[in-house]
């Protein structure tokens, strides 16, 4: 065997089950993330290298996830969900309080945020549930699915963590929607939801209400909750079409933008790279979402279809909620800009999702329906 | 049945495809909406946002708290703040710094030294922060700059508080100084989670009281939200939360006593610690030569730094806490006390001193300081006349580990725990210490030799202690075996409310430690220490003649020149190899209120230099006598029966 073919073989083994278009897009996004994090962190090498490490670790997780066949994932659905739910209940009962929110559970050797587990646990169980019921669904099934979805979403909302709650709710909702919940029911649920809004409003915490109110009129509270929105819109708007140039954003630089390497990193991107940079980001997101939906359509089983669809749609939700919040059209909730914001957990869980997507894409011929 | 299943599957697949189609359209609409929002912000409203960004913006300005003031025990200010104007430059807003500095000529006086310092600050700063170029502008300069301000974008004058040490070199090692926050400070601030507290703060305590009481002195940073224009200038205030000034400190030091002590040293280098034995309050803490702490406040310029750092006199070395010297004969009273406690000696047990000590089978003779010897010597006389032979013999009969064990009770070989940093432990020799030295490659053998016991037995050899340790030990003896941790801060005063806390005489802050030493044994030693200054044969008799009070004391001399059996001749050795002069003392003898240790480097016998310095300090403290500044206190060229 010549060395050349040996290298090819190693490459084959490494790249097996990975999806070409997705991988290329992810790498481009990762490079963009490093450039923006470097600028947003005030040219901190520590932060930029930390983010590079986050991507490296996430890549390994992606690679491993892509090797796990979808049927095995289906078997894990119930245990993961039950584990996640019991952890959420424990958090509600004995969780640690940080920054006024009870989100963390101290297990002695490690502190975890169980809501992260549910980001994958909810769509996984719902997809598996509908897979069992593929011979026709009735009202009872939808009711049960709704329960699977609302139980964790409600617990997380009470922590309070509105952002994660919305993300988990939507990830589960997408499964139910894709599974074919009738339009009549959807509209009925929508009306019921609107009717329940006043009650939901009452359930919100004061700071959450302020955030919604400030969104409607940021000028009412320019130094409090409105400060984030005002500053991020000024930064983005002043960027213009071509931006002020990398490392040259005055708003980003002068400490005006809060949390500028995490949740509000889009403001730095918008200020320094302008409309062109933002449209490039949206295009990259669209490529990922388009590829994800293609994988979903071509997936062989109900379970893998629904799971692939839900992962893709959840990714979309992340992007939409964050961009909407930073550009001032959605209330401020703690959701990072997917694959760009600094932070290991979010990148890790997203790469795990993409690993599952790739596994679904590559395992389709091996399973007969 | 199978037919329906396939049909269902196809129907389901169709539903799924339709739903994905709906979702896809929804996504395109949603992203389209976001893209049009971006287009609206960045193209249509771009000028509006551009103006907001450039012309008028909201900025959070930290309000730096006033640093706490430091006073001596009588309220004399030792470190204070004064307000002055500084010309600051934001480098990122200036195209050509050198050209701009040149253009400033005739408006504000910029010395080459200011430029050099600015360059150094620029090297380790981020581009977007403003840096001081010139401090303490005068009114004319401020007026001229105000008129020409439009020519200097990125330059601004800001009012600020500066630290001033009115006494300059006096007590500089105790008070310490602040300095600009450097990378190491920044890391420490971050690690302690104090980043917010230090927003806007340029300075931090580096040394002495300023360093160790940083958390008390700094205060709490406030903040103000202001509208600023494109030049970064504040237009109006929107909201404000006031800063809270740092706490004021009242020290235990008496600055007048301190000045007299420092002056008493004349040109000699050395250290002095004076303690109130009843509380552990440090009354004077001298390290000579000192340095002007004002030089360090805004970054010392390279020239002055070289001068201080490379001086052979080492003015930056805190001799009283960091200088470890062999204690010489000042150790004898403590060794005698050890012998009483262990039962090795009774007060009346005496020896006959022929002027030297020899060991059977060893050719070497350890010489006494007095040719021909002291005759018949008991414990009292051994201390009063400082007889070496008595202690050679005692040391030859005593296990070094037992000696070390007793001396460590009195704080030898350990940090005194004074409330400023940098203290050294000195060396308390023992077998374990020797083994460690050997392991480090600093001793030729791990075994302790008896010869070493004998030279350490008169305070020479390996022993080395700081003046602080000696002062602490003599204070404990003066106070009949009750010791206190020495400290420099008497109380902490909240600048706003005036509330006082941590008063040093509160028993909880500095509790008394009763040492396990018999009072009757201490009494024997104290009587001998009084004999040193009151009996005609005493080594401290001449320096304390007609004192007007009775004090206890002991002279000591650190031999730097290896005698090798030769008689030491002062003129024959180079200045830097001359003996160090020691004196420990307390007074008044019956009810001591001051205990001290003096070390003067290369100053000859203890009685010649260190004892007169000690007398000057006690004369002022007990009698209020201020020495004649024209008459030198130290008399190093008068080597009589000094030690």
Contacts between the chains, C-beta under 8 A, distances in Angstrom:
chain1	res1	chain2	res2	distance
A	42	B	126	6.5
A	134	B	8	7.3
A	134	B	9	7.3
A	134	B	12	6.3
A	135	B	5	6.7
A	135	B	8	5.7
A	136	B	8	6.3
A	174	B	23	7.5
A	177	B	19	6.1
A	177	B	23	7.4
A	178	B	16	6.1
A	178	B	19	4.8
A	178	B	20	6.9
A	178	B	23	7.3
A	179	B	16	7.9
A	180	B	12	6.8
A	180	B	15	4.1
A	180	B	16	7.1
A	180	B	19	6.6
A	222	B	58	6.8
A	222	B	238	7.7
A	223	B	58	7.3
A	223	B	225	5.3
A	223	B	238	6.3
A	223	B	239	5.5
A	227	B	58	7.4
A	230	B	58	7.6
A	231	B	58	7.6
A	233	B	41	6.4
A	233	B	49	6.9
A	234	B	49	5.3
A	234	B	52	4.8
A	234	B	53	5.2
A	234	B	57	7.2
A	235	B	53	7.2
A	236	B	38	7.1
A	236	B	41	5.5
A	236	B	42	6.5
A	236	B	49	7.5
A	237	B	41	4.2
A	237	B	42	6.0
A	237	B	45	5.6
A	237	B	46	6.1
A	237	B	48	6.9
A	237	B	49	2.6
A	237	B	50	7.3
A	237	B	52	7.5
A	237	B	53	7.8
A	238	B	46	7.2
A	238	B	49	4.5
A	238	B	50	4.7
A	238	B	52	7.0
A	238	B	53	3.8
A	238	B	54	7.4
A	239	B	42	5.8
A	240	B	42	5.5
A	240	B	43	7.5
A	240	B	46	4.7
A	240	B	50	7.1
A	241	B	42	6.3
A	241	B	43	6.2
A	241	B	46	7.7
A	250	B	53	6.5
A	250	B	54	7.8
A	251	B	53	5.6
A	251	B	57	7.8
A	253	B	128	5.4
A	254	B	57	7.9
A	254	B	59	7.3
A	254	B	128	6.7
A	255	B	59	7.9
A	255	B	60	7.3
A	256	B	57	6.6
A	256	B	58	7.6
A	256	B	59	7.4
A	270	B	38	7.2
A	270	B	42	7.1
A	274	B	42	6.2
A	275	B	38	5.7
A	275	B	39	6.5
A	275	B	42	4.4
A	275	B	43	6.5
A	278	B	35	7.7
A	278	B	38	5.0
A	278	B	42	7.6
A	279	B	35	6.4
A	279	B	38	7.4
A	282	B	31	5.5
A	282	B	34	6.8
A	282	B	35	6.0
A	285	B	31	7.4
A	286	B	27	7.7
A	286	B	31	6.5
A	289	B	27	6.0
A	290	B	24	7.8
A	293	B	20	5.4
A	293	B	23	7.2
A	293	B	24	6.0
A	296	B	16	7.9
A	296	B	20	6.3
A	297	B	16	7.4
A	297	B	17	6.1
A	297	B	20	5.8
A	302	B	12	6.9
A	305	B	16	5.7
A	309	B	16	7.7
A	309	B	19	7.9
A	309	B	20	6.4
A	309	B	23	7.4
A	313	B	23	6.2
A	316	B	27	5.5
A	316	B	30	7.6
A	320	B	30	5.4
A	320	B	31	7.4
A	320	B	34	7.0
A	323	B	34	5.1
A	324	B	34	6.5
A	327	B	34	6.7
A	327	B	37	5.1
A	327	B	38	6.5
A	327	B	41	6.6
A	329	B	33	7.8
A	329	B	34	7.6
A	329	B	37	5.8
A	369	B	9	7.3
